[in-house]
Amino acid sequence: MKKISSFTIDHTILQKGMYTSRIDGDCVTYDIRTRRPNAEPVMENAAIHTLEHLFATHVRNSEFSDSVIYFGPMGCRTGFYFIVRNTVSPVQAIELTKNALSFCADFSGEVPGVSAKECGNWRDHDLEGAKKEAAAMLRVLESWEEKNLVYPVR
């Protein structure tokens, strides 16, 4: 079988950050990498789950809501994929990501979509963990620019 593109990225040199993972037609997938793969402990599931609920709710209620396709965790628990239409420029995608992370880091109250009726694993959430993850990633992206969206190579 053909190797999928995400397996062609050298995970031994990948750093925390935000990268353009792939472009498929009018959809752009961003890799929001919260951990250095195989070098740091991975994120906890409950924190990932809560961050997913908060981030997705925020971006789907933003001015770019019609261009948001997906936000969700990587199976390896070292980051998230954020998919938007190409009507969102790379600079706007960075800003939208930073705004969403800021929203998540400062969030208080009931996490959206956390009930048995709304969520398939509603008991597995960690708001404080999600807030810490968001704040840490926000620091990583603080001065991130379009030129930083390219994966590192050896």
C-alpha positions, 0 to 999 in steps of 0.5 A: 500500500502507498504510505500516507503523507503523515507517515513521511514526516520525520517525527524524530526532529518534529517540534511543538508548533503548528504546521501545514500538514496537507492540502486536498483541493480546497481543504487545508489540514493543520498539524497543531503539535503540542508535544515533541513526538517520542520525546515527551509524555503524551497528553492525557485523554480527558484533557484532550477530550475537553480541549476538543470540545472547547476548541471545536465549539469556539472555531465553529462559532467564529467568523470562520465557522462556515470554513471549519471542517474538523478539529480533533486529536491525533491517535498518538496524543501528541497533537491535533488536526485542524481542517479548514477550507482554503478561504481561511488564509494561513495567517488567519488560521494561525490567529484563529488557532491562537484565539481558540487556545486563548478561549480554552485557557480562560474558559470557566463554566460548563464545558459544551456538549458534556452530557450523556445525550451529547457525548459518547464518553461524557464522563471522561473530561478534565477542564483544568487539564485542558486549560493547561494544555491550551495555555502551554500551546498558546505560549508556543504559538505566541510569535508563530508566523506563516513561515513557521508552518513548514515541517522541519527537515534534516 
